[in-house]
Amino acid sequence: MKYTEQNAQTFNNWKQKYGLFWMEPIDHETFLKAVGGEWDITLTPVRKVPHAWLGDLTGKRVLGLAAGGGQQMPILTARGANCTVLDISDAQLDSERTVADREGYDIEIVKGDMTEPLPFSDESFDLIVNPVSNQYIQEVEPVFRECCRVLKKGGVLLCGLDTGIYWIFDSEEERVVHSLPFDPLKDENVRRELEENDMGLQFSHTLEEQIGGQLKAGFRLTDIYEDTNGAGPLHEKNVPTFIATRSVKD
């Protein structure tokens, strides 16, 4: 079994076992507020995406990449976008479908693996929204190349990215116990630890891979902000374990 398929099964199980905030779809009231102009989306655990990063969404074709769950796409639809969502988790896609059915809008729902070539034509989208998810894949640069391919010229890529800092610590975030890179496909001890704690297979990535990878793919970085993981000692000490980036295809 490919490791991403194993992760897909893990995500489906998490949906049933845990009340994870990024797996909870928005409610009807939140959708109505978005229609009325009161809205936000997130790419990382805490901070909200500046509205200027998205601009006027009316009629824009938006791809939610690994963005199932019924959170970002309903909001962007309410703001006038025509949305497509691609996710590897059936449970996350079911949530997306549930919100669309409840609110009565159309959305293209695609089950897919973002480590594979994206099943879309060149220059199909105006905007790609990729909330934090690439810690679940081993190589990120191919994803950025595919994003560049399917975006129109002048199109925007919004990404939430894990800085890798979290992975050096123990589960209590008190002691440095791991070296980087953190890669369960190369270190059996790391893999065993993740599986024993029901964390899925997760990977650290450097800024060189993540920001440099976007630049190499053909993007121009236009803005960036940092964020914490939302809870625990690192969050309490305001350690930025995530970043969000806005990049444009020239």
C-alpha positions as CSV (number, residue, x, y, z in Angstrom):
1,M,0.0,0.0,0.0
2,K,1.3,3.5,-0.9
3,Y,1.9,5.6,2.2
4,T,-0.6,8.2,1.1
5,E,-3.3,5.5,0.9
6,Q,-2.4,4.5,4.5
7,N,-2.8,8.2,5.5
8,A,-6.2,8.3,3.7
9,Q,-7.4,5.5,5.9
10,T,-6.0,7.2,9.0
11,F,-7.9,10.5,8.1
12,N,-11.1,8.5,7.6
13,N,-10.6,6.9,11.0
14,W,-9.9,10.2,12.7
15,K,-13.1,11.6,11.4
16,Q,-15.0,8.9,13.4
17,K,-12.8,8.9,16.5
18,Y,-11.8,12.5,17.2
19,G,-13.3,15.9,17.2
20,L,-10.5,17.5,15.2
21,F,-11.3,21.2,14.3
22,W,-10.0,20.9,10.8
23,M,-12.4,18.0,10.1
24,E,-15.5,19.9,11.3
25,P,-17.6,21.4,8.5
26,I,-19.0,24.9,8.8
27,D,-22.5,25.3,10.0
28,H,-25.4,27.0,8.3
29,E,-25.1,30.2,10.2
30,T,-21.4,30.6,9.2
31,F,-22.4,30.0,5.5
32,L,-25.1,32.7,5.7
33,K,-22.7,35.1,7.3
34,A,-20.2,34.5,4.5
35,V,-22.9,35.3,1.9
36,G,-23.5,38.5,3.8
37,G,-19.9,39.5,3.8
38,E,-18.7,38.3,7.2
39,W,-16.2,35.6,6.6
40,D,-12.7,34.3,7.1
41,I,-10.7,31.2,6.1
42,T,-7.6,29.6,7.6
43,L,-4.6,27.9,6.1
44,T,-2.9,27.2,9.5
45,P,-4.2,26.5,12.9
46,V,-4.9,30.0,14.4
47,R,-4.4,33.0,12.1
48,K,-6.9,34.1,9.5
49,V,-6.0,34.6,5.9
50,P,-6.0,38.4,4.9
51,H,-8.9,39.0,2.6
52,A,-6.5,40.9,0.3
53,W,-4.7,37.6,-0.4
54,L,-7.9,36.4,-2.1
55,G,-9.3,39.5,-3.7
56,D,-12.7,39.6,-5.5
57,L,-13.7,35.9,-5.8
58,T,-16.8,36.5,-8.0
59,G,-16.7,34.0,-10.9
60,K,-13.1,32.8,-10.0
61,R,-12.3,29.1,-10.5
62,V,-10.8,27.9,-7.2
63,L,-9.1,24.6,-6.5
64,G,-9.1,23.4,-2.9
65,L,-6.1,21.2,-2.8
66,A,-6.2,18.6,0.0
67,A,-8.9,20.9,1.3
68,G,-11.8,18.6,2.0
69,G,-13.8,18.9,5.1
70,G,-16.4,21.5,4.3
71,Q,-14.5,24.5,5.7
72,Q,-12.7,26.7,3.1
73,M,-14.7,25.8,0.0
74,P,-18.2,26.6,1.3
75,I,-16.9,30.0,2.4
76,L,-15.3,30.7,-1.0
77,T,-18.4,29.5,-2.8
78,A,-20.5,31.9,-0.6
79,R,-18.2,34.7,-1.8
80,G,-19.0,33.9,-5.5
81,A,-16.2,31.4,-6.5
82,N,-16.7,28.3,-8.6
83,C,-15.0,25.7,-6.5
84,T,-13.4,22.3,-7.1
85,V,-12.0,20.3,-4.2
86,L,-9.5,17.5,-4.4
87,D,-8.8,15.3,-1.3
88,I,-7.6,11.8,-0.7
89,S,-10.0,11.2,2.3
90,D,-13.5,9.9,1.6
91,A,-14.6,11.2,5.0
92,Q,-13.4,14.7,4.2
93,L,-15.1,14.7,0.8
94,D,-18.3,13.4,2.4
95,S,-18.3,16.5,4.6
96,E,-17.8,18.7,1.6
97,R,-20.7,17.1,-0.2
98,T,-22.9,17.4,3.0
99,V,-22.4,21.2,3.2
100,A,-23.0,21.7,-0.5
101,D,-26.2,19.7,-0.4
102,R,-27.4,21.5,2.7
103,E,-26.7,25.0,1.3
104,G,-27.8,24.1,-2.3
105,Y,-24.7,24.9,-4.3
106,D,-22.7,23.0,-6.9
107,I,-19.0,22.0,-6.3
108,E,-16.8,19.6,-8.2
109,I,-15.6,16.9,-5.8
110,V,-12.6,14.9,-6.8
111,K,-11.0,12.1,-4.9
112,G,-7.3,12.3,-5.6
113,D,-3.7,12.1,-4.3
114,M,-1.8,15.4,-4.5
115,T,1.5,13.5,-4.9
116,E,0.2,12.3,-8.3
117,P,-0.3,14.5,-11.4
118,L,-3.4,16.6,-10.8
119,P,-6.3,15.5,-13.0
120,F,-6.9,19.0,-14.5
121,S,-6.0,20.7,-17.7
122,D,-3.2,23.4,-17.9
123,E,-4.3,26.8,-16.8
124,S,-7.6,25.7,-15.3
125,F,-7.8,27.8,-12.1
126,D,-7.5,31.3,-10.9
127,L,-6.7,30.4,-7.3
128,I,-5.4,27.3,-5.4
129,V,-6.1,27.1,-1.7
130,N,-3.9,24.5,0.0
131,P,-4.4,24.4,3.8
132,V,-1.7,22.7,5.9
133,S,-1.4,19.2,4.5
134,N,2.0,18.7,3.0
135,Q,3.4,17.3,6.2
136,Y,1.6,14.2,5.1
137,I,3.6,13.8,1.9
138,Q,7.3,13.1,1.5
139,E,8.1,15.3,-1.4
140,V,6.6,18.8,-1.8
141,E,8.3,20.2,-4.9
142,P,6.4,18.1,-7.4
143,V,3.1,19.4,-5.9
144,F,4.2,23.0,-6.5
145,R,5.1,22.2,-10.1
146,E,1.6,20.8,-10.7
147,C,0.0,23.8,-9.0
148,C,1.9,26.1,-11.4
149,R,0.8,24.0,-14.4
150,V,-3.0,24.1,-13.6
151,L,-3.0,27.8,-12.6
152,K,-3.7,30.5,-15.1
153,K,-1.0,33.2,-15.7
154,G,-1.4,35.6,-12.8
155,G,-3.1,32.9,-10.7
156,V,-2.5,32.8,-7.0
157,L,-1.3,29.9,-4.8
158,L,-2.1,30.1,-1.0
159,C,-0.4,27.5,1.1
160,G,-0.3,26.6,4.8
161,L,3.1,25.0,5.6
162,D,4.7,23.2,8.5
163,T,8.1,24.6,9.4
164,G,9.4,21.3,10.7
165,I,10.2,22.6,14.2
166,Y,7.5,20.6,15.9
167,W,9.0,17.3,14.8
168,I,12.3,17.7,16.9
169,F,10.4,17.5,20.2
170,D,8.8,14.8,22.2
171,S,5.0,14.5,22.4
172,E,4.9,16.9,25.4
173,E,7.0,19.5,23.5
174,E,9.5,19.5,26.4
175,R,12.6,17.7,25.1
176,V,14.5,17.7,21.8
177,V,14.5,14.0,20.8
178,H,14.5,13.8,17.0
179,S,16.8,14.9,14.3
180,L,15.7,16.4,11.0
181,P,14.6,15.5,8.5
182,F,11.7,13.6,10.2
183,D,10.8,10.9,7.7
184,P,9.0,7.7,8.6
185,L,9.8,6.1,5.3
186,K,13.5,6.3,6.0
187,D,13.5,5.8,9.8
188,E,11.6,2.8,11.1
189,N,11.7,4.1,14.7
190,V,10.0,7.3,13.6
191,R,7.4,5.3,11.7
192,R,6.7,3.0,14.7
193,E,6.3,6.0,17.0
194,L,3.8,7.7,14.6
195,E,1.8,4.5,14.1
196,E,1.7,3.7,17.8
197,N,0.3,7.2,18.5
198,D,-2.2,7.1,15.6
199,M,-0.7,10.2,13.9
200,G,-0.5,9.0,10.4
201,L,2.8,9.2,8.4
202,Q,4.0,12.7,8.7
203,F,7.2,14.4,7.4
204,S,9.2,17.5,8.1
205,H,10.1,19.9,5.3
206,T,12.6,22.8,5.2
207,L,11.8,26.3,4.0
208,E,14.2,25.6,1.2
209,E,11.9,22.8,0.0
210,Q,8.7,24.8,0.6
211,I,9.4,28.4,-0.4
212,G,12.4,27.5,-2.6
213,G,10.2,24.8,-4.2
214,Q,7.5,27.4,-5.1
215,L,10.1,29.7,-6.6
216,K,11.7,26.9,-8.7
217,A,8.2,25.9,-9.9
218,G,7.6,29.4,-11.4
219,F,6.0,31.3,-8.6
220,R,6.8,34.7,-7.2
221,L,6.3,35.0,-3.4
222,T,4.2,38.1,-2.6
223,D,3.5,37.7,1.1
224,I,4.0,35.5,4.1
225,Y,3.0,35.2,7.8
226,E,3.8,32.9,10.7
227,D,1.5,31.0,13.0
228,T,1.6,28.7,16.0
229,N,0.1,25.2,16.4
230,G,-2.7,26.5,18.6
231,A,-2.1,24.7,21.8
232,G,0.7,23.3,24.0
233,P,4.1,24.7,25.2
234,L,5.3,25.8,21.8
235,H,2.1,27.8,21.2
236,E,2.2,29.3,24.7
237,K,5.8,30.5,24.0
238,N,4.6,31.9,20.6
239,V,7.0,29.6,18.7
240,P,6.0,29.8,15.0
241,T,5.6,26.2,13.8
242,F,3.7,27.1,10.7
243,I,3.8,29.7,7.9
244,A,1.4,30.7,5.2
245,T,2.5,31.9,1.8
246,R,0.9,33.8,-1.1
247,S,2.5,33.3,-4.4
248,V,1.7,34.3,-8.0
249,K,2.3,32.6,-11.3
250,D,4.0,35.1,-13.5
